[in-house]
Amino acid sequence: MKKYKLRGLVSIAGWIILVFGLMVITDGVYDMFWGEPESNMFSFYKWQFVSLQQWANYARFELIYGLCCVLITAYLWGLSKKVPEYGVTKEGSL
C-alpha cells in the first residue's frame, strides 16, 4: 500500500491560488489608480484606442477576479481541515 499526503495537496493548491490572486489584486489596484494601456504610448493622444471607461472596467474586473481567488483559497483551507491527513491506495491502482 502507498500512503500520500492528501491534506497537503489541498493546502498547496490554496497557497498557489492565493499567490496568484494577490498578484492580480496588485495589478488591478495599480491599473485602477496609476496604470494606463500600452496603446496610449502609440497613439497621437491618450485614450484614443481604449477609453478611460473601458480601462476602469478592466481594472475592476482584475480586482474582483483577485478577490475571488482569495475567497477560493479560504474555502480550500477550510476544506483541508475536513480532508484526512493521508490517503492510501493499493500498489497498482494509482
Secondary structure, DSSP 8 states (H G I E B T S, - for coil): -EEEESHHHHHHHHHHHHHHHHHHHHHHHHHHHT---GGGGGSSSTTSSS-HHHHHHHHHHHHHHHHHHHHHHHHHHHHHTTS-SEEEE-TTT-
